[in-house]
């Protein structure tokens, strides 16, 4: 089957040219997301409502509470941000070699 006009991605496209999206996601997971989740859980605790969460979040919440759950989300955000820095370095090295 012919590929048409499509070409295979070059090294720059494969080596993390979207590192900045990963960085933005990490920043959002480190700051606004944990704050929103903490206040949301606090409000639901006061109102007595129920919410749906995935099993990992439920386990962390049941064992440690909302504070540890929000810290875990912030730590995941930090790890995502570190991954974006690694992607940026790989992208910069690949770009430097091709230029």
N, C-alpha and C positions, 0 to 999 in steps of 0.2 A: 504494500500500500504506500503510495508516494506521500512524502511529508509536506508537499506544497511549498509555501513561502516560509515556513518555519525553519529556523536554524537552531542548532544546539546551543544552550547557554554557554557563554565563555567563562573563563576563570573568575572574572570580576563579579558576574552575576551569581556564580555558585558560592563565592566566599563571603557571603553576608553583606550584600549591598544594602540591606534593610536593617542595619544595626541600630539606626536611630529609632525605629519603631519599637525595638526591644528595650531600648533605653527609656523611652517614654512610658512604656508599660511598667518597667521596674520602678520608675519614679512615682507613678500613680499607685502602685501596690505598696510603696513605702510610706506614702503620706496620706492622701485623701481616702483611699479605700479602707484602711484600718480605722480611721476616725469615724467614717460613715458607719461601718459595721458595729463599732463599739456603741455609738449613740443609738443605732437601730435596735441592737440587742437590749440595751438599757431601757429604751422606751417599751419594748415588748415585755420585758420583765415587770415593769411597773403596771402595764395594762393587763397583763395576764394572758396575752394572746399566744398563739403557736405560730411557728415559722418552719419552713422546709429548708433543710440544709443537706449537703452530701454527708456521707457517713464519717469522713475524716474530720470535718468541722464539728459534727455532733459529738464525736468521741472526745476531741480536744475540749469542747465546751462543757461536756458532762464531767470530765475528769479534772479540769483545771479552771474553768470559768471563762468569762468573756475577755478578761485582760490578757490571759495567755493566748487565747485564740487570735486576738488582734495582733499580738506580738509575733505570732507565727506567720501571719499574713505579711507583716512588715519584713520579717526575715526572708520570706520567699521573694518579696519585692527586691530586697537587697541582692539576693542571688541572681535574679533576673537582670538587674542592672549590671552586675559583674559580668554576666554572660554577654551583655551588649558591649562592654568594654573589650572583651576577648574578640567578639565579632568585628569590632572596629579595627583592632590591631591587625587581624587577619585580612580585612578588606584593604587597609592601608598598605600592607606588605604586598598583596596581590596587585594592587594598583601601581605600586612603585616598580614592580618587576615588569609590568606590561608597558609602562611609559618609556 
